[in-house]
Amino acid sequence: MSETMNIEDYLAKGGVLTSPDNVPARYRGELMRLMSSFVDSELAASAGFADSINFAPGIKERIAASRITLEKADHAERVLMVMASFGTDVERYQAQYDWAARVERNADLGSTRTGGDMRLSVFHYPITGWIDAVVMNVLQGLATEVKMAEMTRISYTPLAETLREIAPREKRHTELGLEGLAKLAANAANKAGIEAAIAYWKPRVAASFGVAGSARYDMLARFGLRHIPNETLLAQWEALVAERLKSLGL
């Protein structure tokens, strides 16, 4: 017990861990939960954007959707390799769920996880067309940008290093979405569809930040697995969204 508490004190003071061999059991459980959520969300996102390839109105847009589909699957695999060092059966893990499964369009899951996997709730909703795909990619991409700034500081070094490699490509996905949204917004005929998609996706992406005043946050912060509360991350995202949409006249 004293050894575990010493490690927790070390983590609370900004220490890092570098190997599964020196990870306390409770820390391991929370770390695996975080990694599972990331992997499942990336696999579900990849499956969702795969359908969007055929919504694309031109070759450039098809290439962008294809790139996002490919790279999100690759990101999932990279974090799965970190999980494998803890004994995760990688082949079994990635085959256990239907990553393309979606709920009804009008469902309201809030932040509740459903379907057995650990994907964020936003990745349970279906994408219905190109405008919908672009808006979803922008709003969720900006959320990922905010969250990755937090996750790349995580106290388990192998995961932090992996996420730092992933972060620039996730940022590029958002940039591709913003380029696509700017092109759509330049056509006044698309405005109603864009505004409807924003109204649909914005609260669903917001829910992915979790509840304010989370009871688990203090424990995760002591472990160095979190640094910024949910409500602060949400506020950062809302400000970023407002800035980006305003620049496009939305």
C-alpha positions as CSV (number, residue, x, y, z in Angstrom):
1,M,0.0,0.0,0.0
2,S,2.8,2.4,0.9
3,E,4.5,1.7,-2.4
4,T,1.3,2.5,-4.3
5,M,0.8,5.7,-2.3
6,N,4.3,6.8,-3.0
7,I,3.7,6.4,-6.8
8,E,0.5,8.3,-6.5
9,D,2.3,11.1,-4.7
10,Y,4.9,11.1,-7.4
11,L,2.3,11.3,-10.1
12,A,0.4,14.1,-8.3
13,K,3.6,16.1,-8.4
14,G,4.0,15.8,-12.2
15,G,5.9,12.5,-12.4
16,V,5.5,10.2,-15.3
17,L,5.5,6.4,-15.8
18,T,7.2,4.7,-18.7
19,S,6.4,1.0,-18.5
20,P,3.5,-1.4,-17.6
21,D,5.7,-2.9,-15.0
22,N,5.6,0.1,-12.6
23,V,1.9,1.0,-13.1
24,P,-0.4,0.7,-10.0
25,A,-3.6,-1.3,-10.6
26,R,-6.0,1.6,-10.2
27,Y,-3.9,3.8,-12.5
28,R,-3.8,0.9,-15.1
29,G,-7.6,0.6,-15.0
30,E,-8.1,4.3,-15.7
31,L,-5.4,4.4,-18.3
32,M,-6.9,1.5,-20.2
33,R,-10.3,3.2,-20.0
34,L,-8.9,6.3,-21.6
35,M,-7.2,4.4,-24.3
36,S,-10.2,2.3,-25.1
37,S,-12.3,5.4,-25.4
38,F,-9.8,6.9,-27.9
39,V,-9.4,3.7,-29.9
40,D,-13.2,3.0,-30.1
41,S,-13.9,6.6,-31.1
42,E,-11.3,6.6,-33.8
43,L,-12.6,3.2,-35.2
44,A,-16.2,4.5,-35.1
45,A,-15.2,7.8,-36.7
46,S,-13.3,6.0,-39.5
47,A,-16.3,3.8,-40.2
48,G,-18.6,6.8,-40.3
49,F,-16.4,8.8,-42.7
50,A,-16.0,5.8,-44.9
51,D,-19.6,6.2,-45.9
52,S,-19.0,10.0,-46.5
53,I,-16.6,9.3,-49.3
54,N,-19.5,8.6,-51.6
55,F,-21.3,11.8,-50.5
56,A,-18.3,13.9,-51.7
57,P,-19.2,16.2,-54.6
58,G,-15.7,16.1,-56.2
59,I,-12.4,14.3,-56.4
60,K,-10.6,16.7,-53.9
61,E,-13.4,16.1,-51.4
62,R,-13.3,12.3,-51.9
63,I,-9.5,12.4,-51.3
64,A,-10.0,14.3,-48.1
65,A,-12.7,11.9,-46.8
66,S,-10.6,9.0,-47.7
67,R,-7.6,10.4,-45.9
68,I,-9.6,11.0,-42.8
69,T,-11.0,7.4,-42.9
70,L,-7.5,5.9,-43.3
71,E,-5.7,8.0,-40.8
72,K,-8.3,7.6,-38.0
73,A,-8.0,3.8,-38.4
74,D,-4.2,4.2,-38.2
75,H,-4.5,6.3,-35.1
76,A,-6.6,3.6,-33.4
77,E,-4.0,1.0,-34.3
78,R,-1.2,3.1,-32.8
79,V,-2.9,3.4,-29.5
80,L,-3.9,-0.3,-29.6
81,M,-0.2,-1.1,-29.8
82,V,0.2,0.7,-26.4
83,M,-2.7,-1.3,-25.0
84,A,-1.1,-4.5,-26.3
85,S,1.9,-3.8,-24.0
86,F,-0.6,-4.3,-21.1
87,G,-1.8,-7.6,-22.6
88,T,-4.7,-6.5,-24.8
89,D,-5.4,-9.0,-27.6
90,V,-5.3,-6.6,-30.5
91,E,-6.9,-8.9,-33.1
92,R,-9.8,-9.8,-30.9
93,Y,-10.3,-6.2,-29.6
94,Q,-10.8,-4.6,-33.0
95,A,-13.2,-7.3,-34.2
96,Q,-15.5,-7.3,-31.2
97,Y,-17.9,-4.5,-32.2
98,D,-19.7,-3.1,-35.3
99,W,-17.9,0.2,-35.6
100,A,-20.3,1.3,-38.4
101,A,-23.4,0.8,-36.2
102,R,-25.4,3.9,-35.6
103,V,-28.6,4.9,-33.6
104,E,-31.6,6.6,-35.1
105,R,-30.9,10.1,-36.3
106,N,-33.2,11.7,-33.7
107,A,-31.9,9.8,-30.8
108,D,-30.6,11.8,-27.8
109,L,-27.9,9.9,-25.9
110,G,-26.4,12.8,-24.0
111,S,-23.0,11.7,-22.9
112,T,-24.1,8.1,-22.2
113,R,-22.1,5.3,-23.8
114,T,-24.2,2.6,-25.5
115,G,-23.7,-0.5,-27.6
116,G,-21.1,-2.0,-25.4
117,D,-18.0,-0.2,-26.7
118,M,-16.3,2.9,-25.3
119,R,-16.7,5.3,-28.2
120,L,-17.9,8.8,-27.4
121,S,-21.6,9.2,-27.8
122,V,-21.3,11.5,-30.7
123,F,-19.9,8.6,-32.8
124,H,-23.2,6.7,-32.5
125,Y,-25.1,9.2,-34.7
126,P,-25.4,8.8,-38.4
127,I,-24.0,11.1,-41.1
128,T,-26.6,11.9,-43.7
129,G,-24.9,13.8,-46.5
130,W,-21.9,15.8,-47.5
131,I,-22.9,19.0,-45.7
132,D,-23.6,17.0,-42.6
133,A,-20.3,15.2,-42.8
134,V,-18.3,18.4,-43.2
135,V,-20.0,20.2,-40.3
136,M,-19.6,17.2,-38.1
137,N,-15.9,16.9,-39.0
138,V,-15.4,20.6,-38.2
139,L,-17.2,20.6,-34.8
140,Q,-15.8,17.3,-33.6
141,G,-12.4,18.1,-35.1
142,L,-12.2,21.3,-33.0
143,A,-13.2,19.3,-30.0
144,T,-10.4,16.8,-30.7
145,E,-8.0,19.7,-31.0
146,V,-8.9,20.9,-27.5
147,K,-8.8,17.4,-26.0
148,M,-5.5,16.4,-27.7
149,A,-3.8,19.4,-26.0
150,E,-4.9,17.8,-22.7
151,M,-4.1,14.2,-23.7
152,T,-0.6,14.8,-25.0
153,R,0.3,15.8,-21.4
154,I,-0.8,12.5,-20.0
155,S,1.5,10.9,-17.4
156,Y,2.1,7.6,-19.2
157,T,4.9,8.5,-21.5
158,P,4.4,5.8,-24.2
159,L,0.8,7.0,-24.7
160,A,1.8,10.7,-24.5
161,E,4.4,10.2,-27.2
162,T,2.0,8.3,-29.4
163,L,-0.6,11.0,-29.1
164,R,1.9,13.7,-29.9
165,E,2.6,12.0,-33.2
166,I,-1.1,11.7,-33.9
167,A,-2.1,15.3,-32.9
168,P,-0.8,17.1,-36.1
169,R,-2.7,14.7,-38.3
170,E,-5.9,15.2,-36.3
171,K,-5.4,18.9,-36.7
172,R,-5.1,18.5,-40.4
173,H,-8.4,16.6,-40.5
174,T,-10.0,19.7,-39.0
175,E,-8.3,22.0,-41.5
176,L,-9.6,19.9,-44.3
177,G,-13.1,20.2,-42.8
178,L,-12.8,24.0,-42.5
179,E,-11.6,24.2,-46.1
180,G,-14.7,22.2,-47.1
181,L,-17.0,24.2,-45.0
182,A,-15.7,27.5,-46.4
183,K,-16.4,26.2,-49.9
184,L,-19.9,25.2,-48.9
185,A,-20.6,28.5,-47.1
186,A,-19.6,30.5,-50.2
187,N,-22.8,29.2,-51.9
188,A,-25.8,30.9,-50.3
189,A,-28.0,27.9,-51.3
190,N,-26.1,25.8,-48.7
191,K,-26.7,28.1,-45.8
192,A,-29.9,26.5,-44.5
193,G,-28.4,23.0,-44.6
194,I,-25.2,24.2,-42.9
195,E,-27.1,25.9,-40.1
196,A,-29.3,22.8,-39.6
197,A,-26.3,20.6,-39.4
198,I,-24.6,22.9,-36.9
199,A,-27.8,22.8,-34.8
200,Y,-27.8,19.0,-34.9
201,W,-24.2,18.3,-34.2
202,K,-23.2,21.1,-31.8
203,P,-25.0,19.8,-28.7
204,R,-24.0,16.2,-29.5
205,V,-20.3,17.2,-29.7
206,A,-20.7,19.3,-26.6
207,A,-22.0,16.2,-24.7
208,S,-18.7,14.4,-25.5
209,F,-16.9,16.6,-23.0
210,G,-18.7,15.0,-20.1
211,V,-20.4,16.5,-17.1
212,A,-19.3,19.6,-15.2
213,G,-17.9,19.0,-11.8
214,S,-17.1,15.3,-12.6
215,A,-16.5,13.3,-9.5
216,R,-13.7,11.3,-11.2
217,Y,-11.8,14.3,-12.3
218,D,-9.9,14.8,-9.1
219,M,-8.7,11.2,-9.1
220,L,-7.6,11.4,-12.7
221,A,-5.8,14.7,-12.0
222,R,-3.9,13.1,-9.1
223,F,-2.8,10.3,-11.5
224,G,-1.7,12.9,-14.1
225,L,-4.2,11.5,-16.6
226,R,-6.2,14.8,-16.6
227,H,-5.1,18.4,-16.1
228,I,-8.1,20.6,-17.1
229,P,-11.7,20.0,-15.9
230,N,-14.5,19.1,-18.4
231,E,-16.3,22.5,-18.1
232,T,-13.1,24.4,-18.9
233,L,-12.4,22.2,-22.0
234,L,-16.0,22.7,-23.1
235,A,-15.7,26.5,-22.8
236,Q,-12.4,26.5,-24.8
237,W,-14.2,24.5,-27.5
238,E,-17.2,26.8,-27.6
239,A,-15.0,29.8,-28.0
240,L,-13.0,28.1,-30.8
241,V,-16.2,27.1,-32.6
242,A,-17.7,30.6,-32.3
243,E,-14.4,32.1,-33.7
244,R,-14.2,29.6,-36.7
245,L,-17.9,29.9,-37.6
246,K,-17.9,33.7,-37.4
247,S,-14.9,33.8,-39.8
248,L,-17.1,31.9,-42.3
249,G,-20.1,34.1,-41.8
250,L,-22.0,31.4,-40.0
